[in-house]
Amino acid sequence: MRDGNSTTPDEPADAAGAAGAAGEPGAVHVIVGTDSTRIVLSGEVDADLASELQEATAEAEHLGLPIEVDAHHVTFMDSSGVAFLARLSIRSQHRVRLLRVPPTVRFLLEVTRIGELLDVVDGDDDREFQPVGDTTTD
């Protein structure tokens, strides 16, 4: 008996893997720049990332620099991600910038109205980001 992930002799393994692949696990990376802190989110931003999101919030808040969140590689976001963005916007001394927002995240921003608390930047960030260090939280 074959399961949904098994390949047949006529089907290449890569095609079956791509079709049956689960969502990409989420990741949070904090990059400290000269003028701002950039938090890069990728994959599924959900309850599994709760502690990493809290650590990123605490680190960004401690640094006191303007915060940018790059959401370009987010494939899914639940209420944990929305709460993270709300927490950042409330705790930051500066208005938080949300960069390269995919449609799924943009929808959540509109429905929850969290987008009103953030500066949503369409397209690529037009400012040059100069990292001075990388703190990865994943």
Rosetta constraint file for C-alpha pairs under 8 A:
AtomPair CA 2 CA 6 HARMONIC 5.91 0.50
AtomPair CA 4 CA 20 HARMONIC 7.40 0.50
AtomPair CA 5 CA 16 HARMONIC 6.38 0.50
AtomPair CA 5 CA 17 HARMONIC 7.00 0.50
AtomPair CA 5 CA 20 HARMONIC 6.21 0.50
AtomPair CA 6 CA 16 HARMONIC 7.26 0.50
AtomPair CA 7 CA 11 HARMONIC 5.78 0.50
AtomPair CA 7 CA 12 HARMONIC 6.85 0.50
AtomPair CA 7 CA 13 HARMONIC 5.93 0.50
AtomPair CA 7 CA 16 HARMONIC 6.22 0.50
AtomPair CA 8 CA 12 HARMONIC 7.71 0.50
AtomPair CA 11 CA 15 HARMONIC 7.04 0.50
AtomPair CA 11 CA 16 HARMONIC 7.26 0.50
AtomPair CA 12 CA 16 HARMONIC 6.82 0.50
AtomPair CA 13 CA 17 HARMONIC 6.16 0.50
AtomPair CA 14 CA 18 HARMONIC 6.11 0.50
AtomPair CA 15 CA 19 HARMONIC 6.17 0.50
AtomPair CA 16 CA 20 HARMONIC 5.99 0.50
AtomPair CA 17 CA 21 HARMONIC 5.60 0.50
AtomPair CA 23 CA 43 HARMONIC 7.18 0.50
AtomPair CA 23 CA 44 HARMONIC 6.72 0.50
AtomPair CA 23 CA 75 HARMONIC 7.56 0.50
AtomPair CA 24 CA 43 HARMONIC 4.86 0.50
AtomPair CA 24 CA 44 HARMONIC 6.07 0.50
AtomPair CA 24 CA 75 HARMONIC 7.46 0.50
AtomPair CA 25 CA 43 HARMONIC 5.32 0.50
AtomPair CA 25 CA 44 HARMONIC 5.50 0.50
AtomPair CA 26 CA 41 HARMONIC 7.32 0.50
AtomPair CA 26 CA 42 HARMONIC 5.44 0.50
AtomPair CA 26 CA 43 HARMONIC 4.14 0.50
AtomPair CA 26 CA 44 HARMONIC 4.33 0.50
AtomPair CA 26 CA 45 HARMONIC 5.32 0.50
AtomPair CA 26 CA 46 HARMONIC 7.52 0.50
AtomPair CA 26 CA 48 HARMONIC 7.89 0.50
AtomPair CA 26 CA 49 HARMONIC 6.75 0.50
AtomPair CA 26 CA 74 HARMONIC 7.87 0.50
AtomPair CA 27 CA 41 HARMONIC 5.87 0.50
AtomPair CA 27 CA 42 HARMONIC 5.28 0.50
AtomPair CA 27 CA 43 HARMONIC 6.44 0.50
AtomPair CA 27 CA 44 HARMONIC 7.74 0.50
AtomPair CA 27 CA 45 HARMONIC 7.48 0.50
AtomPair CA 27 CA 49 HARMONIC 7.29 0.50
AtomPair CA 27 CA 137 HARMONIC 7.40 0.50
AtomPair CA 27 CA 138 HARMONIC 5.40 0.50
AtomPair CA 28 CA 39 HARMONIC 6.85 0.50
AtomPair CA 28 CA 40 HARMONIC 5.81 0.50
AtomPair CA 28 CA 41 HARMONIC 4.92 0.50
AtomPair CA 28 CA 42 HARMONIC 6.75 0.50
AtomPair CA 28 CA 49 HARMONIC 7.88 0.50
AtomPair CA 28 CA 52 HARMONIC 6.54 0.50
AtomPair CA 28 CA 53 HARMONIC 6.91 0.50
AtomPair CA 28 CA 56 HARMONIC 7.49 0.50
AtomPair CA 28 CA 136 HARMONIC 6.96 0.50
AtomPair CA 28 CA 137 HARMONIC 5.43 0.50
AtomPair CA 28 CA 138 HARMONIC 5.66 0.50
AtomPair CA 29 CA 39 HARMONIC 5.62 0.50
AtomPair CA 29 CA 40 HARMONIC 5.07 0.50
AtomPair CA 29 CA 41 HARMONIC 6.66 0.50
AtomPair CA 29 CA 56 HARMONIC 7.78 0.50
AtomPair CA 29 CA 134 HARMONIC 7.82 0.50
AtomPair CA 29 CA 135 HARMONIC 6.57 0.50
AtomPair CA 29 CA 136 HARMONIC 4.52 0.50
AtomPair CA 29 CA 137 HARMONIC 5.27 0.50
AtomPair CA 29 CA 138 HARMONIC 7.06 0.50
AtomPair CA 30 CA 37 HARMONIC 7.05 0.50
AtomPair CA 30 CA 38 HARMONIC 5.89 0.50
AtomPair CA 30 CA 39 HARMONIC 4.57 0.50
AtomPair CA 30 CA 40 HARMONIC 6.42 0.50
AtomPair CA 30 CA 56 HARMONIC 6.43 0.50
AtomPair CA 30 CA 60 HARMONIC 7.93 0.50
AtomPair CA 30 CA 134 HARMONIC 6.38 0.50
AtomPair CA 30 CA 135 HARMONIC 5.18 0.50
AtomPair CA 30 CA 136 HARMONIC 5.61 0.50
AtomPair CA 30 CA 137 HARMONIC 6.73 0.50
AtomPair CA 31 CA 37 HARMONIC 5.89 0.50
AtomPair CA 31 CA 38 HARMONIC 5.12 0.50
AtomPair CA 31 CA 39 HARMONIC 6.26 0.50
AtomPair CA 31 CA 40 HARMONIC 7.78 0.50
AtomPair CA 31 CA 131 HARMONIC 6.44 0.50
AtomPair CA 31 CA 132 HARMONIC 7.84 0.50
AtomPair CA 31 CA 133 HARMONIC 6.20 0.50
AtomPair CA 31 CA 134 HARMONIC 4.59 0.50
AtomPair CA 31 CA 135 HARMONIC 5.83 0.50
AtomPair CA 31 CA 136 HARMONIC 7.52 0.50
AtomPair CA 32 CA 36 HARMONIC 6.54 0.50
AtomPair CA 32 CA 37 HARMONIC 4.60 0.50
AtomPair CA 32 CA 38 HARMONIC 6.30 0.50
AtomPair CA 32 CA 131 HARMONIC 5.67 0.50
AtomPair CA 32 CA 132 HARMONIC 5.90 0.50
AtomPair CA 32 CA 133 HARMONIC 5.45 0.50
AtomPair CA 32 CA 134 HARMONIC 6.16 0.50
AtomPair CA 32 CA 135 HARMONIC 7.48 0.50
AtomPair CA 33 CA 37 HARMONIC 5.52 0.50
AtomPair CA 33 CA 38 HARMONIC 7.16 0.50
AtomPair CA 33 CA 129 HARMONIC 6.60 0.50
AtomPair CA 33 CA 130 HARMONIC 5.17 0.50
AtomPair CA 33 CA 131 HARMONIC 3.93 0.50
AtomPair CA 33 CA 132 HARMONIC 5.16 0.50
AtomPair CA 33 CA 133 HARMONIC 7.01 0.50
AtomPair CA 34 CA 129 HARMONIC 7.90 0.50
AtomPair CA 34 CA 130 HARMONIC 5.82 0.50
AtomPair CA 34 CA 131 HARMONIC 6.30 0.50
AtomPair CA 34 CA 132 HARMONIC 6.21 0.50
AtomPair CA 35 CA 65 HARMONIC 6.65 0.50
AtomPair CA 35 CA 66 HARMONIC 7.19 0.50
AtomPair CA 35 CA 130 HARMONIC 7.69 0.50
AtomPair CA 36 CA 65 HARMONIC 4.96 0.50
AtomPair CA 36 CA 66 HARMONIC 4.75 0.50
AtomPair CA 36 CA 67 HARMONIC 5.71 0.50
AtomPair CA 36 CA 68 HARMONIC 7.09 0.50
AtomPair CA 37 CA 60 HARMONIC 6.38 0.50
AtomPair CA 37 CA 63 HARMONIC 7.88 0.50
AtomPair CA 37 CA 65 HARMONIC 6.05 0.50
AtomPair CA 37 CA 66 HARMONIC 6.21 0.50
AtomPair CA 37 CA 67 HARMONIC 4.90 0.50
AtomPair CA 37 CA 68 HARMONIC 6.17 0.50
AtomPair CA 38 CA 67 HARMONIC 5.87 0.50
AtomPair CA 38 CA 68 HARMONIC 4.66 0.50
AtomPair CA 38 CA 69 HARMONIC 5.67 0.50
AtomPair CA 38 CA 70 HARMONIC 7.04 0.50
AtomPair CA 39 CA 56 HARMONIC 7.33 0.50
AtomPair CA 39 CA 67 HARMONIC 7.46 0.50
AtomPair CA 39 CA 68 HARMONIC 6.19 0.50
AtomPair CA 39 CA 69 HARMONIC 4.72 0.50
AtomPair CA 39 CA 70 HARMONIC 6.17 0.50
AtomPair CA 40 CA 69 HARMONIC 5.82 0.50
AtomPair CA 40 CA 70 HARMONIC 4.73 0.50
AtomPair CA 40 CA 71 HARMONIC 6.39 0.50
AtomPair CA 41 CA 45 HARMONIC 7.36 0.50
AtomPair CA 41 CA 69 HARMONIC 7.30 0.50
AtomPair CA 41 CA 70 HARMONIC 6.17 0.50
AtomPair CA 41 CA 71 HARMONIC 5.31 0.50
AtomPair CA 41 CA 72 HARMONIC 7.57 0.50
AtomPair CA 41 CA 73 HARMONIC 6.64 0.50
AtomPair CA 41 CA 74 HARMONIC 6.14 0.50
AtomPair CA 42 CA 71 HARMONIC 6.71 0.50
AtomPair CA 42 CA 72 HARMONIC 7.30 0.50
AtomPair CA 42 CA 73 HARMONIC 4.53 0.50
AtomPair CA 42 CA 74 HARMONIC 4.40 0.50
AtomPair CA 42 CA 75 HARMONIC 7.06 0.50
AtomPair CA 43 CA 73 HARMONIC 6.13 0.50
AtomPair CA 43 CA 74 HARMONIC 4.71 0.50
AtomPair CA 43 CA 75 HARMONIC 4.98 0.50
AtomPair CA 43 CA 76 HARMONIC 6.58 0.50
AtomPair CA 44 CA 74 HARMONIC 6.18 0.50
AtomPair CA 44 CA 75 HARMONIC 5.54 0.50
AtomPair CA 44 CA 76 HARMONIC 4.58 0.50
AtomPair CA 44 CA 77 HARMONIC 5.97 0.50
AtomPair CA 45 CA 49 HARMONIC 6.33 0.50
AtomPair CA 45 CA 74 HARMONIC 6.92 0.50
AtomPair CA 45 CA 75 HARMONIC 7.84 0.50
AtomPair CA 45 CA 76 HARMONIC 5.96 0.50
AtomPair CA 45 CA 77 HARMONIC 4.68 0.50
AtomPair CA 45 CA 78 HARMONIC 6.58 0.50
AtomPair CA 45 CA 80 HARMONIC 7.15 0.50
AtomPair CA 45 CA 81 HARMONIC 5.63 0.50
AtomPair CA 46 CA 50 HARMONIC 7.03 0.50
AtomPair CA 46 CA 76 HARMONIC 7.63 0.50
AtomPair CA 46 CA 77 HARMONIC 5.75 0.50
AtomPair CA 46 CA 78 HARMONIC 5.21 0.50
AtomPair CA 46 CA 79 HARMONIC 7.11 0.50
AtomPair CA 46 CA 80 HARMONIC 5.33 0.50
AtomPair CA 46 CA 81 HARMONIC 6.08 0.50
AtomPair CA 47 CA 78 HARMONIC 7.60 0.50
AtomPair CA 47 CA 79 HARMONIC 7.98 0.50
AtomPair CA 47 CA 80 HARMONIC 5.52 0.50
AtomPair CA 49 CA 53 HARMONIC 6.00 0.50
AtomPair CA 49 CA 80 HARMONIC 7.93 0.50
AtomPair CA 50 CA 54 HARMONIC 6.23 0.50
AtomPair CA 50 CA 80 HARMONIC 6.52 0.50
AtomPair CA 51 CA 55 HARMONIC 6.16 0.50
AtomPair CA 52 CA 56 HARMONIC 6.14 0.50
AtomPair CA 52 CA 137 HARMONIC 5.89 0.50
AtomPair CA 52 CA 138 HARMONIC 6.23 0.50
AtomPair CA 53 CA 57 HARMONIC 6.15 0.50
AtomPair CA 53 CA 81 HARMONIC 7.97 0.50
AtomPair CA 53 CA 84 HARMONIC 6.42 0.50
AtomPair CA 54 CA 58 HARMONIC 6.18 0.50
AtomPair CA 54 CA 84 HARMONIC 7.43 0.50
AtomPair CA 55 CA 59 HARMONIC 6.11 0.50
AtomPair CA 55 CA 137 HARMONIC 7.51 0.50
AtomPair CA 56 CA 60 HARMONIC 6.05 0.50
AtomPair CA 56 CA 137 HARMONIC 7.09 0.50
AtomPair CA 57 CA 61 HARMONIC 5.96 0.50
AtomPair CA 57 CA 84 HARMONIC 7.54 0.50
AtomPair CA 57 CA 87 HARMONIC 7.58 0.50
AtomPair CA 57 CA 88 HARMONIC 6.20 0.50
AtomPair CA 58 CA 62 HARMONIC 6.01 0.50
AtomPair CA 59 CA 63 HARMONIC 6.30 0.50
AtomPair CA 60 CA 64 HARMONIC 6.50 0.50
AtomPair CA 60 CA 65 HARMONIC 7.20 0.50
AtomPair CA 60 CA 67 HARMONIC 6.95 0.50
AtomPair CA 61 CA 65 HARMONIC 7.73 0.50
AtomPair CA 61 CA 88 HARMONIC 7.89 0.50
AtomPair CA 61 CA 91 HARMONIC 6.74 0.50
AtomPair CA 61 CA 92 HARMONIC 6.03 0.50
AtomPair CA 64 CA 92 HARMONIC 7.25 0.50
AtomPair CA 64 CA 93 HARMONIC 6.80 0.50
AtomPair CA 65 CA 93 HARMONIC 7.90 0.50
AtomPair CA 65 CA 94 HARMONIC 7.61 0.50
AtomPair CA 66 CA 92 HARMONIC 7.42 0.50
AtomPair CA 66 CA 93 HARMONIC 7.38 0.50
AtomPair CA 66 CA 94 HARMONIC 5.37 0.50
AtomPair CA 66 CA 95 HARMONIC 7.10 0.50
AtomPair CA 66 CA 96 HARMONIC 6.73 0.50
AtomPair CA 67 CA 92 HARMONIC 7.46 0.50
AtomPair CA 67 CA 94 HARMONIC 7.31 0.50
AtomPair CA 67 CA 95 HARMONIC 7.55 0.50
AtomPair CA 67 CA 96 HARMONIC 5.17 0.50
AtomPair CA 67 CA 97 HARMONIC 6.40 0.50
AtomPair CA 68 CA 96 HARMONIC 5.85 0.50
AtomPair CA 68 CA 97 HARMONIC 4.66 0.50
AtomPair CA 68 CA 98 HARMONIC 5.82 0.50
AtomPair CA 68 CA 99 HARMONIC 6.93 0.50
AtomPair CA 69 CA 96 HARMONIC 7.53 0.50
AtomPair CA 69 CA 97 HARMONIC 6.22 0.50
AtomPair CA 69 CA 98 HARMONIC 4.81 0.50
AtomPair CA 69 CA 99 HARMONIC 5.90 0.50
AtomPair CA 70 CA 98 HARMONIC 6.11 0.50
AtomPair CA 70 CA 99 HARMONIC 4.73 0.50
AtomPair CA 70 CA 100 HARMONIC 6.17 0.50
AtomPair CA 70 CA 101 HARMONIC 7.51 0.50
AtomPair CA 71 CA 98 HARMONIC 7.09 0.50
AtomPair CA 71 CA 99 HARMONIC 6.15 0.50
AtomPair CA 71 CA 100 HARMONIC 5.82 0.50
AtomPair CA 71 CA 101 HARMONIC 5.36 0.50
AtomPair CA 71 CA 102 HARMONIC 6.98 0.50
AtomPair CA 72 CA 99 HARMONIC 7.18 0.50
AtomPair CA 72 CA 100 HARMONIC 4.87 0.50
AtomPair CA 72 CA 101 HARMONIC 5.62 0.50
AtomPair CA 72 CA 102 HARMONIC 6.03 0.50
AtomPair CA 73 CA 102 HARMONIC 7.80 0.50
AtomPair CA 74 CA 102 HARMONIC 7.09 0.50
AtomPair CA 74 CA 105 HARMONIC 7.78 0.50
AtomPair CA 75 CA 104 HARMONIC 7.61 0.50
AtomPair CA 76 CA 104 HARMONIC 6.91 0.50
AtomPair CA 76 CA 105 HARMONIC 7.53 0.50
AtomPair CA 77 CA 81 HARMONIC 5.63 0.50
AtomPair CA 77 CA 82 HARMONIC 7.42 0.50
AtomPair CA 77 CA 104 HARMONIC 7.58 0.50
AtomPair CA 77 CA 105 HARMONIC 6.59 0.50
AtomPair CA 78 CA 82 HARMONIC 6.63 0.50
AtomPair CA 79 CA 83 HARMONIC 5.91 0.50
AtomPair CA 80 CA 84 HARMONIC 6.14 0.50
AtomPair CA 81 CA 85 HARMONIC 6.35 0.50
AtomPair CA 82 CA 86 HARMONIC 6.25 0.50
AtomPair CA 82 CA 108 HARMONIC 7.50 0.50
AtomPair CA 82 CA 109 HARMONIC 7.70 0.50
AtomPair CA 82 CA 114 HARMONIC 7.44 0.50
AtomPair CA 83 CA 87 HARMONIC 5.98 0.50
AtomPair CA 84 CA 88 HARMONIC 6.18 0.50
AtomPair CA 85 CA 89 HARMONIC 6.20 0.50
AtomPair CA 85 CA 114 HARMONIC 7.57 0.50
AtomPair CA 86 CA 90 HARMONIC 6.23 0.50
AtomPair CA 86 CA 114 HARMONIC 6.39 0.50
AtomPair CA 86 CA 117 HARMONIC 7.43 0.50
AtomPair CA 87 CA 91 HARMONIC 6.07 0.50
AtomPair CA 88 CA 92 HARMONIC 5.74 0.50
AtomPair CA 88 CA 96 HARMONIC 7.12 0.50
AtomPair CA 89 CA 95 HARMONIC 6.52 0.50
AtomPair CA 89 CA 96 HARMONIC 5.72 0.50
AtomPair CA 89 CA 117 HARMONIC 6.18 0.50
AtomPair CA 89 CA 118 HARMONIC 6.55 0.50
AtomPair CA 92 CA 96 HARMONIC 7.12 0.50
AtomPair CA 95 CA 117 HARMONIC 7.73 0.50
AtomPair CA 95 CA 118 HARMONIC 6.37 0.50
AtomPair CA 95 CA 119 HARMONIC 6.92 0.50
AtomPair CA 96 CA 117 HARMONIC 7.89 0.50
AtomPair CA 96 CA 118 HARMONIC 5.31 0.50
AtomPair CA 96 CA 119 HARMONIC 6.15 0.50
AtomPair CA 97 CA 118 HARMONIC 5.86 0.50
AtomPair CA 97 CA 119 HARMONIC 4.63 0.50
AtomPair CA 97 CA 120 HARMONIC 5.90 0.50
AtomPair CA 97 CA 121 HARMONIC 6.80 0.50
AtomPair CA 98 CA 118 HARMONIC 6.62 0.50
AtomPair CA 98 CA 119 HARMONIC 6.00 0.50
AtomPair CA 98 CA 120 HARMONIC 4.78 0.50
AtomPair CA 98 CA 121 HARMONIC 5.98 0.50
AtomPair CA 99 CA 120 HARMONIC 6.25 0.50
AtomPair CA 99 CA 121 HARMONIC 5.06 0.50
AtomPair CA 99 CA 122 HARMONIC 6.76 0.50
AtomPair CA 99 CA 123 HARMONIC 7.38 0.50
AtomPair CA 99 CA 124 HARMONIC 6.98 0.50
AtomPair CA 99 CA 125 HARMONIC 6.48 0.50
AtomPair CA 100 CA 121 HARMONIC 6.58 0.50
AtomPair CA 100 CA 122 HARMONIC 5.95 0.50
AtomPair CA 100 CA 123 HARMONIC 5.42 0.50
AtomPair CA 100 CA 124 HARMONIC 5.98 0.50
AtomPair CA 100 CA 125 HARMONIC 7.59 0.50
AtomPair CA 101 CA 105 HARMONIC 6.25 0.50
AtomPair CA 101 CA 106 HARMONIC 6.10 0.50
AtomPair CA 101 CA 120 HARMONIC 7.57 0.50
AtomPair CA 101 CA 121 HARMONIC 7.75 0.50
AtomPair CA 101 CA 122 HARMONIC 7.16 0.50
AtomPair CA 102 CA 106 HARMONIC 6.18 0.50
AtomPair CA 103 CA 107 HARMONIC 6.09 0.50
AtomPair CA 104 CA 108 HARMONIC 6.66 0.50
AtomPair CA 105 CA 109 HARMONIC 6.28 0.50
AtomPair CA 106 CA 110 HARMONIC 6.32 0.50
AtomPair CA 106 CA 115 HARMONIC 7.95 0.50
AtomPair CA 107 CA 111 HARMONIC 6.17 0.50
AtomPair CA 108 CA 112 HARMONIC 5.88 0.50
AtomPair CA 108 CA 113 HARMONIC 7.86 0.50
AtomPair CA 108 CA 114 HARMONIC 7.99 0.50
AtomPair CA 109 CA 113 HARMONIC 5.46 0.50
AtomPair CA 109 CA 114 HARMONIC 5.10 0.50
AtomPair CA 109 CA 115 HARMONIC 4.58 0.50
AtomPair CA 109 CA 116 HARMONIC 7.97 0.50
AtomPair CA 110 CA 114 HARMONIC 6.99 0.50
AtomPair CA 110 CA 115 HARMONIC 6.12 0.50
AtomPair CA 113 CA 117 HARMONIC 7.85 0.50
AtomPair CA 114 CA 118 HARMONIC 7.06 0.50
AtomPair CA 115 CA 119 HARMONIC 7.36 0.50
AtomPair CA 115 CA 120 HARMONIC 7.02 0.50
AtomPair CA 121 CA 125 HARMONIC 6.89 0.50
